[in-house]
Amino acid sequence: MTASAMTEADVEVVERLTTYQGYFRIERYRLRHKLFAGGWTGEVMRELFERGHAAAVLPYDPVRDTVALVEQFRIGAYAAGRPPWVIEIVAGIIEPGETAEGVVRREAVEEAGVTLGALEPVYRVLASPGGTSETCAIYCGRADLGQAGGIFGLAEEHENIRVLVMPAEEAFKLLADGRVENATAIIALQYLALNRDRLRRQWR
């Protein structure tokens, strides 16, 4: 069975209403869409969390075979009853006028004190398409992690970010042990596990 050929043209938006506007935005849609078996749904109401789009990067040192992960407090993990200090990769929101590559280069300096070299695109993923339009462009970035580590983040944004530099194999073990619950970090580490030998040859 192949994937559906349905497109945006198979959706009819009856109404779109902004119900909350702060740093983020919530919109309410009333819409109809085509059915797989033919015909249309009745009118459906959905609320959507709008926070823009993001970019993330896993800094990788091909000479030392090490990665830089970051750890910080996350309210969503706390509210979900999960460990609130979450192991992640460097990430940030793409502001107007910025590119995804520009964001990961900026955020690598701000969050981890790391300057990136070559960037390898990994995937562009939908964060949680049942409730938000957010996408995240994920990269693996070449970096010299010989002097990396420490505490970073912008004080005015109340960031308190710890940089964890470790051998790639140790990061893969954290992944296998279920210690990494952030989806973006999981995807990036799995990509590195599959492509590490090639990247070491290419980047060294």
PEWOWO-V235293 format. One record per residue. N is the residue number from 0. SS is DSSP state (A for helix, B for strand, O for the rest). Layout:
N_SS, N_SS
//
This chain:
0_O, 1_O, 2_O, 3_O, 4_O, 5_O, 6_O, 7_A, 8_A, 9_A, 10_B, 11_B, 12_B, 13_B, 14_B, 15_B, 16_B, 17_B, 18_B, 19_B, 20_B, 21_O, 22_O, 23_O, 24_B, 25_B, 26_B, 27_B, 28_B, 29_B, 30_B, 31_B, 32_B, 33_B, 34_O, 35_O, 36_O, 37_O, 38_O, 39_B, 40_O, 41_O, 42_O, 43_B, 44_B, 45_B, 46_B, 47_B, 48_B, 49_B, 50_O, 51_O, 52_O, 53_B, 54_B, 55_B, 56_B, 57_B, 58_B, 59_B, 60_B, 61_O, 62_O, 63_O, 64_O, 65_B, 66_B, 67_B, 68_B, 69_B, 70_B, 71_B, 72_B, 73_O, 74_A, 75_A, 76_A, 77_A, 78_A, 79_O, 80_O, 81_O, 82_O, 83_O, 84_B, 85_B, 86_B, 87_B, 88_O, 89_B, 90_B, 91_B, 92_B, 93_O, 94_O, 95_O, 96_O, 97_O, 98_O, 99_A, 100_A, 101_A, 102_A, 103_A, 104_A, 105_A, 106_A, 107_A, 108_A, 109_A, 110_A, 111_A, 112_O, 113_O, 114_O, 115_B, 116_B, 117_B, 118_B, 119_B, 120_B, 121_B, 122_B, 123_B, 124_B, 125_B, 126_O, 127_O, 128_O, 129_O, 130_O, 131_B, 132_O, 133_O, 134_B, 135_B, 136_B, 137_B, 138_B, 139_B, 140_B, 141_B, 142_B, 143_O, 144_O, 145_O, 146_O, 147_O, 148_O, 149_B, 150_B, 151_B, 152_O, 153_O, 154_A, 155_A, 156_A, 157_O, 158_O, 159_O, 160_B, 161_B, 162_B, 163_B, 164_B, 165_B, 166_B, 167_A, 168_A, 169_A, 170_A, 171_A, 172_A, 173_A, 174_A, 175_A, 176_O, 177_O, 178_O, 179_O, 180_O, 181_O, 182_A, 183_A, 184_A, 185_A, 186_A, 187_A, 188_A, 189_A, 190_A, 191_A, 192_A, 193_A, 194_A, 195_A, 196_A, 197_A, 198_A, 199_A, 200_A, 201_A, 202_A, 203_O
//
